[in-house]
Amino acid sequence: MTKNVIKYAGVISLGCIALAGTLALSGCGESDSVTTKTVDYCTTANVEKMDFTYTDRDTSAKYSDNVVNVDLDGNISGDGVQKNGDNVEITKEATYVLKGSLSGQVVVNANDAKVQIVLDNADINAKNGSAIYVKDAKKAFITLADGSENNISDSTSYNGVDDGVDSAIYSKDDLTINGNGTLNVSGKYNHGIACKDDLLLCGGTINVSAERDGIRGKDCVKINGSTINCDVNDDAIVATDSNEDDKGYVSIDAGKITATCFGKGIVGQTYVRLQDGSADVTSTDDGIHCNVRVDVNGGS
């Protein structure tokens, strides 16, 4: 396996220098040889329309004292939360503090609501499907309580689940992960963390192992302060939307990424931006890959 810093075909901007065509940059590895290939340019990158901002709630690990405490080891009931078989279902806008162990799922089904889940030494291991599934919400927040260690894993097979759901943490809506604790995610079926909208990683230590990709966001993946460690069998961090020129981008604004992967490291369909922070990728394929544009403005 070779440590590839950048292997890229397209347009790359390094500070004020712009190059077009086929370009390959590699770091240290088992071999000094680098093979490049030309790709078809199927989109443009409308960088001016991309949103690189974060709200105060995205970056803050704070939450009010007015919370719903959920003991996963006990009888679960309260305003907006209930036990449904092996699963815990959240149905109202509030902040829910989860502690203890659950052999089942946490499902957010709260139409047009902002839901915050605080993981405070929580172990959630799904028997069937995703361990945390945001089925319906305006936006979801997963906050890692200070000093906590949280373990999330899905099942090795999925039976009768909703179409497309395939990850230990899966969200159909915008998802932010923040806080000052540790999140260990094991994607036993497919991916580790996946989001069908914007995925923001704004704090905490996030350790991901997965059968396929580690972290996937459709519209974008934005990283601002998290320490991320990926050990996966395919790509490490991916933004998947290739149909809209202002979507499908990865922005690293702060934080530390370490990835070992049997695929690509950091993948944006339209745009990859390294604004600050660091990325250390050991991969069998491209370290950073994009079909349109990469900007390295800072970081390492």
C-alpha positions as CSV (number, residue, x, y, z in Angstrom):
1,M,0.0,0.0,0.0
2,T,1.4,3.4,-1.0
3,K,1.0,6.7,0.8
4,N,-0.5,9.0,-1.9
5,V,-0.8,12.7,-1.1
6,I,-2.5,13.7,-4.4
7,K,-3.0,11.8,-7.6
8,Y,-5.4,13.8,-9.7
9,A,-6.6,14.5,-13.2
10,G,-8.3,17.8,-13.7
11,V,-7.7,21.3,-12.5
12,I,-5.7,21.9,-9.4
13,S,-5.1,25.2,-7.7
14,L,-2.1,25.5,-5.3
15,G,-2.3,28.9,-3.8
16,C,-2.2,31.3,-6.8
17,I,-0.8,28.6,-9.3
18,A,-3.4,26.9,-11.5
19,L,-2.6,23.9,-13.6
20,A,-4.8,22.0,-16.0
21,G,-4.5,18.6,-17.4
22,T,-3.1,15.5,-15.8
23,L,-1.1,16.0,-12.7
24,A,0.2,13.5,-10.1
25,L,1.9,14.2,-6.8
26,S,2.9,11.4,-4.5
27,G,4.4,11.1,-1.1
28,C,6.6,8.4,0.3
29,G,5.7,4.8,-0.5
30,E,6.9,1.5,-1.6
31,S,7.5,2.7,-5.1
32,D,8.5,6.0,-6.7
33,S,6.5,5.3,-9.8
34,V,3.1,6.9,-10.3
35,T,0.6,6.0,-12.9
36,T,-1.9,8.7,-14.0
37,K,-4.9,8.5,-16.2
38,T,-7.2,10.9,-17.9
39,V,-10.8,11.2,-16.8
40,D,-13.8,12.7,-18.6
41,Y,-14.9,16.0,-17.2
42,C,-18.6,15.5,-16.7
43,T,-19.4,18.6,-14.5
44,T,-18.1,22.0,-13.6
45,A,-17.5,23.3,-10.0
46,N,-19.6,26.3,-9.1
47,V,-17.5,27.2,-6.1
48,E,-19.1,30.6,-5.6
49,K,-22.4,28.9,-4.8
50,M,-21.0,26.3,-2.4
51,D,-21.6,26.9,1.3
52,F,-18.4,26.8,3.4
53,T,-20.0,28.3,6.6
54,Y,-20.9,26.7,9.9
55,T,-23.5,27.8,12.4
56,D,-22.8,28.4,16.1
57,R,-24.9,25.2,16.8
58,D,-22.7,23.2,14.4
59,T,-19.5,24.1,16.1
60,S,-20.7,24.3,19.8
61,A,-20.9,21.2,22.0
62,K,-23.2,23.0,24.4
63,Y,-26.8,22.0,25.2
64,S,-29.3,23.3,27.7
65,D,-30.2,21.7,31.0
66,N,-33.7,21.2,29.7
67,V,-33.0,17.7,28.1
68,V,-34.7,14.4,27.9
69,N,-32.5,11.8,29.6
70,V,-32.7,8.4,28.1
71,D,-31.3,5.4,30.0
72,L,-30.8,2.8,27.3
73,D,-30.4,0.1,29.9
74,G,-33.8,0.9,31.5
75,N,-37.4,1.4,30.7
76,I,-37.5,4.1,28.1
77,S,-40.3,6.6,28.1
78,G,-40.6,10.3,28.0
79,D,-41.8,13.3,26.0
80,G,-40.8,12.6,22.4
81,V,-39.1,9.2,23.0
82,Q,-40.4,5.7,23.3
83,K,-39.3,2.1,23.0
84,N,-40.7,0.2,20.0
85,G,-39.6,-3.4,20.2
86,D,-35.8,-3.4,20.3
87,N,-35.6,0.1,19.0
88,V,-35.8,3.6,20.5
89,E,-37.8,6.1,18.5
90,I,-37.5,9.9,18.8
91,T,-40.5,11.8,17.5
92,K,-40.2,15.4,18.7
93,E,-37.7,18.4,18.6
94,A,-35.6,18.3,21.7
95,T,-32.2,17.4,23.1
96,Y,-31.9,13.7,24.1
97,V,-29.0,12.5,26.3
98,L,-28.4,8.8,25.7
99,K,-26.5,6.7,28.2
100,G,-26.0,2.9,28.6
101,S,-26.3,0.1,26.1
102,L,-28.8,-0.8,23.5
103,S,-29.1,-3.9,21.2
104,G,-31.2,-2.3,18.6
105,Q,-31.7,1.0,16.8
106,V,-32.1,4.7,17.6
107,V,-34.5,6.0,15.0
108,V,-35.3,9.7,14.6
109,N,-38.7,10.2,13.0
110,A,-39.5,13.8,13.7
111,N,-40.9,15.7,10.7
112,D,-39.4,19.2,10.1
113,A,-37.7,19.1,13.6
114,K,-34.2,19.8,14.8
115,V,-33.1,16.9,17.0
116,Q,-30.0,16.7,19.1
117,I,-28.7,13.4,20.3
118,V,-26.0,13.6,23.0
119,L,-24.1,10.4,23.3
120,D,-22.7,10.1,26.9
121,N,-20.9,6.7,27.1
122,A,-23.5,5.0,24.9
123,D,-23.1,1.7,23.2
124,I,-25.6,1.1,20.4
125,N,-25.4,-2.2,18.4
126,A,-28.1,-2.8,15.9
127,K,-29.6,-6.3,15.5
128,N,-30.9,-5.4,12.0
129,G,-29.9,-2.3,10.0
130,S,-28.3,1.0,11.1
131,A,-27.6,1.7,14.8
132,I,-28.6,5.4,14.5
133,Y,-31.0,6.1,11.7
134,V,-32.3,9.7,11.0
135,K,-35.3,8.8,9.0
136,D,-37.0,12.2,9.0
137,A,-35.9,15.5,10.5
138,K,-35.1,19.1,9.5
139,K,-31.6,18.6,10.8
140,A,-30.0,16.2,13.3
141,F,-27.0,16.8,15.6
142,I,-25.0,14.1,17.3
143,T,-23.0,15.6,20.1
144,L,-20.3,13.6,21.9
145,A,-20.4,14.5,25.6
146,D,-17.1,15.7,27.2
147,G,-14.8,12.8,27.9
148,S,-17.3,10.2,26.7
149,E,-16.5,7.1,24.7
150,N,-19.3,5.9,22.5
151,N,-19.5,2.7,20.4
152,I,-21.9,2.4,17.4
153,S,-22.2,-0.6,15.1
154,D,-24.7,-1.9,12.6
155,S,-25.6,-5.5,11.7
156,T,-23.8,-7.6,9.2
157,S,-27.0,-8.1,7.2
158,Y,-30.0,-5.9,6.6
159,N,-33.5,-7.4,6.3
160,G,-36.6,-5.4,5.4
161,V,-35.0,-2.0,5.9
162,D,-35.8,1.2,4.0
163,D,-34.2,1.5,0.5
164,G,-30.7,2.9,0.5
165,V,-30.1,2.5,4.2
166,D,-26.7,0.8,4.5
167,S,-24.5,2.4,7.2
168,A,-23.9,2.2,10.9
169,I,-25.0,5.8,11.2
170,Y,-27.4,6.8,8.4
171,S,-29.2,10.1,7.9
172,K,-31.6,11.1,5.2
173,D,-31.3,14.8,6.3
174,D,-28.6,17.2,7.3
175,L,-26.3,15.8,10.0
176,T,-23.7,17.5,12.2
177,I,-21.5,15.6,14.6
178,N,-19.7,17.7,17.2
179,G,-18.6,17.6,20.8
180,N,-15.5,16.7,22.8
181,G,-15.9,12.9,23.2
182,T,-14.9,9.9,21.2
183,L,-17.1,8.1,18.6
184,N,-16.2,4.6,17.5
185,V,-18.1,3.5,14.4
186,S,-18.1,0.1,13.0
187,G,-19.8,-0.4,9.6
188,K,-20.1,-4.1,9.5
189,Y,-22.5,-4.2,6.5
190,N,-21.3,-1.5,4.2
191,H,-20.4,2.1,5.2
192,G,-19.6,3.7,8.5
193,I,-21.3,7.1,8.4
194,A,-23.6,8.2,5.5
195,C,-25.8,11.2,5.0
196,K,-28.1,12.0,2.0
197,D,-27.6,15.8,2.5
198,D,-24.9,17.9,4.2
199,L,-22.6,16.1,6.6
200,L,-20.6,18.3,9.0
201,L,-17.9,16.9,11.3
202,C,-17.2,19.7,13.8
203,G,-15.5,18.1,16.8
204,G,-14.6,15.1,18.8
205,T,-12.5,12.1,17.8
206,I,-14.2,9.9,15.2
207,N,-12.8,6.5,14.6
208,V,-14.4,4.6,11.7
209,S,-13.9,1.1,10.4
210,A,-16.1,-0.2,7.6
211,E,-16.5,-2.9,5.0
212,R,-16.7,-0.2,2.3
213,D,-16.5,3.6,2.7
214,G,-15.8,5.3,5.9
215,I,-17.7,8.6,5.7
216,R,-20.1,9.6,3.0
217,G,-22.1,12.8,2.4
218,K,-24.2,13.4,-0.7
219,D,-24.3,17.2,-1.0
220,C,-21.1,17.8,0.9
221,V,-18.7,16.7,3.6
222,K,-17.3,19.6,5.7
223,I,-14.8,19.0,8.4
224,N,-14.0,21.7,11.0
225,G,-12.1,20.5,14.1
226,S,-12.7,16.7,14.3
227,T,-9.9,14.2,14.6
228,I,-10.8,11.5,12.1
229,N,-9.3,8.1,11.9
230,C,-10.5,5.8,9.1
231,D,-9.5,2.2,8.5
232,V,-11.7,1.0,5.7
233,N,-11.9,-1.4,2.7
234,D,-12.8,1.2,0.1
235,D,-12.8,5.0,0.1
236,A,-12.2,7.0,3.4
237,I,-14.2,10.3,2.9
238,V,-16.6,10.8,0.0
239,A,-19.0,13.5,-1.3
240,T,-21.2,11.7,-3.8
241,D,-23.4,14.1,-5.7
242,S,-22.1,14.5,-9.3
243,N,-25.2,16.0,-10.8
244,E,-25.1,19.5,-9.4
245,D,-22.1,21.8,-9.8
246,D,-22.5,23.3,-6.4
247,K,-22.8,19.9,-4.6
248,G,-20.6,16.9,-4.2
249,Y,-17.7,18.7,-2.5
250,V,-15.4,18.1,0.5
251,S,-14.0,21.0,2.5
252,I,-11.4,20.5,5.2
253,D,-11.3,23.7,7.3
254,A,-9.7,22.4,10.5
255,G,-8.9,19.1,12.1
256,K,-6.8,16.1,11.6
257,I,-7.5,13.2,9.2
258,T,-5.6,9.9,9.2
259,A,-6.9,7.3,6.7
260,T,-5.8,3.8,5.7
261,C,-8.0,2.6,2.9
262,F,-8.1,0.0,0.1
263,G,-9.5,2.6,-2.3
264,K,-9.3,6.4,-2.5
265,G,-8.6,8.7,0.4
266,I,-10.6,11.9,0.0
267,V,-13.1,12.1,-2.9
268,G,-15.1,15.0,-4.1
269,Q,-17.1,14.8,-7.3
270,T,-16.9,18.5,-8.1
271,Y,-14.5,20.1,-5.6
272,V,-12.0,19.3,-2.8
273,R,-10.8,22.1,-0.7
274,L,-8.0,21.8,1.9
275,Q,-8.2,25.1,3.8
276,D,-6.6,24.1,7.0
277,G,-5.9,21.1,9.1
278,S,-4.0,18.0,8.0
279,A,-4.7,14.9,6.0
280,D,-2.4,11.8,6.1
281,V,-3.7,9.2,3.7
282,T,-2.3,5.7,3.0
283,S,-4.3,4.2,0.1
284,T,-4.1,1.7,-2.8
285,D,-5.6,4.4,-5.1
286,D,-5.7,8.2,-5.2
287,G,-5.0,10.0,-1.9
288,I,-7.1,13.0,-3.0
289,H,-9.4,12.6,-6.0
290,C,-11.7,15.0,-7.8
291,N,-13.1,15.1,-11.3
292,V,-13.1,18.9,-11.6
293,R,-11.1,21.0,-9.1
294,V,-8.9,20.8,-6.0
295,D,-7.7,23.8,-4.0
296,V,-4.9,23.5,-1.4
297,N,-5.0,26.9,0.3
298,G,-3.4,25.8,3.6
299,G,-3.0,22.9,5.9
300,S,-0.9,19.8,5.2
